[in-house]
Amino acid sequence: MDDAPGWSAIDAACARIYGDEKPQHWGTLLKWSLGGEDPLDGVSAYTRTEPVPHWHYVSYGMSELYDKESEDADASGWGFEFTFRLVRRADQTEAPIWPANLMQNLARYVIQTGNWFAPGHHIDANGPIAADSADSLIRTLAFIQDPELGEIDTPNGAVQFLQLVGLTPDEYEAAAEWHTQALLALFEPRMPLSVTDIDRTSLLTPELLEQVRAGVERDGSNSGELMVDVAEWDLSEGVTLRFGTKPAERIGRTLRGRLPFGYGLLVASAEQAVGFLPADQFSAEQSQDGILTVAIPEAALDEVVAAFRPVAGRTPVASLPGVTIEIV
């Protein structure tokens, strides 16, 4: 009997691409369940030559590697494992370890906050994703389904391979305003398989920026959820919506790319969440799961978006009496 059917299923998926190749592997000495600091049980890195030389990292531990413990029979654990593709330099014989540490940090974030990742999501790393490359412009991450590993069924449920893709800050903003997968499709000729190069500059040429703007006007934004540090609401005196300064402009731009197209936007922190919906009339309704759903009429949208400035302060929304947007 296989004591680690989930692990074996990940190995089998990788074997379909890499055959008998033995990857470089970093294992966790003390498991998270026993008080260890690293949630992942391990990370492997395979050597690739085509379409560009790169390292292909695969995590073990976001899904259920051993016994089935979660109540969701359809998904194994969190339902995904991380992957990452990093440009391989000509003089490199061993894969750098920092992507494995990056995966551990992301896994720790998911487990501690309950905020999970899915294709189309993106996150600001607040600095270079490679901790030892202080001058790198690759400071944000997007998430897509790994173009080769895709999704598999395991004895413990489905597992999707979720690939991390390093982006520059302006590319990150373009992904948030438009559509992560569509943006990466524009980059494909210069970034095949979405391989990350931490030494590159932005790929957003004037021509590509025009295509992004056209896409936003045509499609709106595909960012249905934004995970932030501060997303709070208070109903003690009217309706106060509270957010941090750093994501304020991004929230406003995303609202502009969602509500006019008939889409909602969920802005969530670890404690609370605010859901914005397009509507004919304003309303604010509290749910039992800590979400305040705010319906925004089209006539109020410009004023709401204008309140999301990256400066601390309180802005009463005149077109929505009783509503104040506070940036902290």
N, C-alpha and C positions, 0 to 999 in steps of 0.2 A: 504493500500500500504506500502511495506517495504521501509523505508527511508535509510536503510543501507544494500542493497542486497549483496554487497561484503563481509561485515562483517558476515552476516548470512550464506553465503556460506562457509566461513572458520569455523564458529561454527559447521555447519553440517558435515564438513569433520572430525573435531575432535570428534564429537559425534559418528561417526562410530567406533571409537576406544574406547572412554571413556564413552559412554552412557550419563547418567545424572550427571556424576561427575562435581562438580563445581571447576574450576581451581583457583589457586591463580592468581590475575590479578593486573597489574600496569597500570594505565591509565594516559594519558597526560592531564594536567589541561589546558594549553594554546596551542592550535593547531599550528602547523608549519605555516599553511596558514594565521594565525592571528598574526604571529610574535614570536611564541614560539621557544624554542631551540631544541625541540625533534621532529624529522620528523615522528616517529611512533606514532599512536594514542594510542597504548597499546601493552602489551606483557602479555601472559598467560603462566602459568606453571602447568602442570599436574603431578600427582604422579604415578609412575610406579614401579611395582615389578619385572616383567619378561622382558627380560631374565636375567637382573641384576637390582637391585633397582636403579632407576634414576629419575631425573626431566626432563620433556619434555616441552621445551619452544616453543611458537609459536608467531610470530609477527603479528601485524595488522597495515598496512600503506604503504607498498611498492606497494601494488595493490590499485585499486580504490574501497574504501569501501562504498562510497555513490553514487554520480552521475557519469555517464560516461563523462569524460572530454578529454581524449586523442583521437587522430585521428585514432589510430590503433584499429580496431574493434575486432581483434583476441586476443589481449593481454590486460589484466587489469593493467593499470599503468605500472610499470616496468616489470610486468609479473611474479613476484615471491613474496613470503613471506619467511622470515628467520625462521628456526627452529634450535634447539640446544638440545642435550641430555647430561646431566651432572650427573655423579655418585652421588647417594644419600647416605649419611652417615647414619649409624644406629641411631645416636642421633639427626638427623635433622627432625624437624617437619614443617619447613617453607623453601621454596625454596630460595636460595641466590639471591640477586637482581643484582649482577654484570653481569650475562649473558644478562639481559634486557638492562643494560647500554652499553654492548658490541654491541648488536643489534642496539641500537640508534646511536652509533658511526659509524657503518658500513653503516647504512642508510644515515647518514649525509655525509659520504664520497661519496656515490653513487650520491646523489642529487647535491652536490657541484662540483663534477668533471665530472659527466656524465659517469664514468667508472662503468659498472654494473658487476654483478657476474653471473656465470653459473656453472653447474656441471663440475668438472674437474679443475676449477680455484683454486688458492691458493694465500695466502697473508702472508707476514711477519708482525707480530704485533709490531716488534721492542721492545719486552719485554714480560713479562708474560701476557697472555690474561686475567687472573684474577688479577686485579690491586692490590688486597690485599694479593697476594701470591708471594712475591718477589723472592722466591727460586724455584718457579715452572719452570720445563723445557718445559712446554707447551707454546710455544712462537709464534706459527704460526697456520694458519688455512687453511684447505682445504674445498671445497664446493662439496657436492653431492646432488642428489635428495633424499629427505627424504624417507627411504625405506618403510614406512607405509602410509604416507599421499600422496606421489606421486604428481600428478597434477590433478587439477579439472577445470571444466568449471563453470563460474559464469555469471550472467547477464551482467557483464561489460567486459567479456573476460576470457581467460585462465589464471590460476595462478598455478605456480609450487612452491612446498614447497622445499626450498633450505636449506639443513642442514649444519650447521657449524660443523667441526670436528677439535678438537685441536690436533696438532702434535708437536713433538720435532723438532729442527732445522735439524737434520740429516734425519728424516723422510720426512720433507718438501723438502729437496734437492732430495731425492729419488723419491718423487711424481713429481717434476719438470722434472727430467731426464727421467722418465718412464711414468706412467699412474696412476692418482690418484685413480680411482676406482679399478684397479688391485692391487695396493698396499694395499688398505683397505681390499680387499678380503683376502690377506695374513694375515692381522691382525684379521680377523673376529673371529677365535677361542678364542682370548684373549680380543677382543673388539667388542662384538656382538652389532649389530645395530649402530656401530660406536659411542658408548657412550664415551664421553670425561671424563678422570680422570686426574685432574690437578696435582695430586701427583705422577703420574707414571713416570718411566724412559723410555728410548727408547725401542721399541719393535724390533728393527732391530738387530737380532742375526746374527752371521756369516752365518748361513744357509739361513736366509731370504735375507741377502745381496747378496749371490750368486744367488738366484732366481731373485732378482731385476736386477743384472747385465746381467743375461741371458735374461730377458725380454727386457732390453734396446737394446741389440744386435739383438734380434729377431724382436721387434716391433718399435723401435725408441721411440721418446717422443710424448706424446699426448698433450703437452702444446702448443697450437697454438697461444696463446696471453699471453704476459707478461705486466702487468700494473706496471709502475715504476714512480719515481718522475721526472727523467730527461730522455727524449728521444727527441733529437733535431737534426735537419739537416740544413746545410748551403751550398748553391750552389754558393756563391760569389767568391770563389777561389777553383775550383775543387769541390769535394764532401766531406764535413766534417760531420761525424756522431758522435753525442755527447751523452754520457751516464754517469750515476753516478758510483762511485766506488763500492757501496755495491752490486748492482745486476750484476756487470760486469761478474764475473765468471759464474753466473747462466745463463746469456744470451749466453755466449760462449758454455756452456755444452748443452743448449737447442738447439742451432744451430746445434751442432754435432749430436743431436738426431732427428733432423727434416729434414735438407736439403738432406742428403744422402739417405733418404727414400722417397724423392719426395714430402715432405711437406714444406710449408712455415711457417714463424714465424712473428707475428706482435708484435713489442715492442712499447708501447704507453704510453705517459704521458697526462696530462690534456691539453697541448698546441699542441703538434705535435706527429707524430708516424712514425716509420720506419718499412716497411715490407720487409722481406728478402725472396727471392724465389730461388730455384735451377734453373739453366739455363746452356745452352751451352756457352753463351757469356755474358759478363758483360754489364749491363745497369743500369741507374738510372733515373726513371721517376716520376715527380711530379704530383699528382692529386689535384683536387680542394678542397678536404676535409682535407687537411693538412697532407697527407700521402706521404712519399717518398718511392717508391718501388725500392728496390735494388736487381738486379739479380746477383747471385754469381755462377760462374763456379766451378765445383768440384775441379779443380786444385788449386783454391785460398782459399778453405775452411780452410785448416790448418793454413794459415797465418792470416786469418780473426779471427779465434777462438783464436789464440795466442795473438791477440791484446786486448782481453777482460781480462785484468789483473786488480785486485782491487787496482791499484795504479794510482794516477793522472798523466796524461801525454798524449802526442800526438804520435801516431804510424802511419806513412805512410805505406800503404799496397802496397808493391813493385809489386805484381802480378796484382794489379788493379790500374794502373797509374792515379794519381789525387785524389785517395781516401785516406782519413785520418780518423782514429778512435781516438776520443778524450775521455779520461776518466777524469771526473771532480769530 
